[in-house]
Amino acid sequence: MRTSARATVVGASLIGLSLVPGAAQATPGGPGVSGKVLAQRTVGDTDYILREITIPPGQATGWHYHDGTLYAYVKHGTLSHFDASCTSDGVYKKGSFLKEPSGADHVHIGENRGATDVVLEVLYVLPHGAPFSQDAPSPGCELP
C-alpha cells in the first residue's frame, strides 16, 4: 500500500475510534519498553485498539507476532524492523508508516538503535479478545 493511502487508512481508522482509555497488556521486550492504550472500540468480532508504544534507546520489542494486522506510525525516533530470518524488512524514521501482517508465520522484532526514544502510534486490528502480541522464541540468528 502506498504511504499516502496507508496514512489515509490509519487516519480514518483513528478518527472512528472513541477515546475510551483501557488497561494496557504486557508488551514483550527489553527494560523500559511500554505501551499505553489511547482508544479502543469493538465492532462485531473485531477489536480496534490504538496504543502508543515507547522503545528506549538500545531496547527491542522482543520476538513476537500478532493475531491481527497492525498499522503503525513512527511519531519519534527510528525503528529498525527484522523478520524471523533476521533480515531487515525496513528502517522506519519519524513520519513513516509500517504494516505488520498477522499470524505465527510473521514473527518479527523491532529495535531502537538510536539515541532517543522510538515512539509509535499503533492501530491493532485484532480478533475480539486477542492479546496485543504473542511471544515467539528467538529464531537463533544474529541481527545485522
Phi, psi and omega per residue, in radians:
M1 nan 2.393 3.141
R2 -1.189 2.685 -3.075
T3 -1.010 -0.780 -3.116
S4 -1.164 -0.660 3.102
A5 -1.188 -0.703 3.115
R6 -1.085 -0.747 3.119
A7 -1.064 -0.706 3.131
T8 -1.117 -0.783 -3.140
V9 -1.092 -0.845 -3.127
V10 -1.120 -0.784 -3.138
G11 -1.052 -0.800 3.135
A12 -1.117 -0.667 3.124
S13 -1.155 -0.714 -3.121
L14 -1.175 -0.679 3.133
I15 -1.100 -0.602 -3.102
G16 -1.301 -0.222 -3.121
L17 -1.436 2.473 2.994
S18 -1.447 2.565 -3.099
L19 -1.511 1.290 3.127
V20 -1.887 1.936 -3.134
P21 -1.127 2.582 3.121
G22 -2.334 3.034 3.123
A23 -1.398 2.364 3.121
A24 -1.432 2.443 3.039
Q25 -1.624 2.875 -3.125
A26 -1.116 2.480 3.051
T27 -1.916 2.164 3.111
P28 -1.163 2.602 3.080
G29 2.547 -2.976 -3.072
G30 -1.308 3.000 3.121
P31 -1.006 2.340 3.079
G32 1.554 -0.188 3.076
V33 -1.215 2.207 -3.066
S34 -2.434 2.769 3.091
G35 -2.429 2.498 -3.138
K36 -2.320 2.243 3.090
V37 -1.294 2.213 3.100
L38 -1.725 -0.587 -3.126
A39 -2.842 2.707 3.056
Q40 -2.746 2.649 3.104
R41 -2.700 2.476 3.048
T42 -1.908 2.258 3.079
V43 -2.179 1.975 -3.076
G44 1.087 -2.170 -3.132
D45 -1.817 0.413 -3.117
T46 -2.163 2.315 3.055
D47 -1.714 2.306 3.041
Y48 -1.981 1.995 -3.043
I49 -2.241 2.225 3.077
L50 -1.790 2.159 3.127
R51 -2.226 2.671 2.959
E52 -1.874 2.149 -3.135
I53 -1.919 2.310 3.086
T54 -2.064 2.240 3.106
I55 -2.110 1.947 -3.130
P56 -1.156 2.833 3.088
P57 -0.944 2.384 3.089
G58 1.379 0.046 -3.105
Q59 -1.916 2.957 -3.101
A60 -2.487 2.874 -3.133
T61 -1.314 -0.350 -2.970
G62 1.517 2.703 3.134
W63 -1.221 2.300 -3.091
H64 -2.849 3.045 2.989
Y65 -2.536 3.049 -3.097
H66 -2.210 2.614 3.098
D67 -1.443 -0.075 3.097
G68 -2.526 3.101 -3.105
T69 -1.442 2.492 3.067
L70 -2.061 2.514 3.058
Y71 -2.173 2.147 -3.052
A72 -2.160 2.558 3.053
Y73 -2.097 2.254 3.123
V74 -1.485 1.855 -3.095
K75 -1.425 -0.554 -3.096
H76 -2.716 2.485 3.061
G77 1.478 -2.894 3.140
T78 -2.335 2.202 -3.136
L79 -1.777 2.208 3.002
S80 -1.713 2.226 -2.988
H81 -2.131 2.319 -3.076
F82 -2.309 2.545 3.084
D83 -1.637 -3.110 -3.036
A84 -1.187 -0.196 3.044
S85 -1.587 0.109 -3.099
C86 1.108 0.460 3.061
T87 -1.671 2.372 3.088
S88 -1.138 2.228 3.039
D89 -1.940 0.301 3.017
G90 2.647 2.574 2.965
V91 -2.094 2.044 -2.976
Y92 -1.957 1.981 -3.142
K93 -1.582 2.944 3.089
K94 -0.818 2.298 3.137
G95 1.615 -0.094 -3.133
S96 -1.512 2.763 3.037
F97 -2.064 2.583 3.007
L98 -2.476 2.724 3.135
K99 -2.161 2.309 3.062
E100 -1.983 2.048 3.141
P101 -1.262 2.856 -3.082
S102 -1.551 2.784 2.980
G103 1.919 2.672 -3.130
A104 -1.149 -0.243 3.089
D105 -1.512 0.121 3.111
H106 -2.178 0.858 3.102
V107 -1.194 2.431 -3.088
H108 -2.721 2.999 3.088
I109 -2.511 2.522 3.036
G110 -2.010 2.352 -3.121
E111 -2.180 2.588 2.997
N112 -1.837 1.817 3.136
R113 -1.710 0.138 -3.099
G114 -1.670 -2.995 -3.084
A115 -1.762 -0.083 3.125
T116 -2.226 2.844 3.119
D117 -0.985 2.506 2.879
V118 -1.630 2.231 3.089
V119 -2.129 2.153 -3.126
L120 -2.030 2.475 2.901
E121 -1.846 2.097 -2.978
V122 -2.126 2.240 3.016
L123 -1.756 2.014 3.097
Y124 -1.640 2.273 3.043
V125 -2.056 1.677 -2.940
L126 -2.125 2.682 2.946
P127 -1.027 2.495 -3.080
H128 -0.910 2.222 3.085
G129 1.488 -0.046 3.141
A130 -1.227 2.606 3.071
P131 -1.230 2.861 3.112
F132 -1.060 -0.689 3.131
S133 -2.654 2.864 3.062
Q134 -2.039 2.182 3.080
D135 -1.075 2.538 3.096
A136 -2.322 2.586 3.109
P137 -1.191 2.658 3.064
S138 -1.064 2.372 3.128
P139 -1.244 -0.108 3.048
G140 1.468 0.173 3.103
C141 -1.785 2.844 3.119
E142 -1.636 2.321 3.091
L143 -1.314 2.488 3.137
P144 -1.141 nan nan
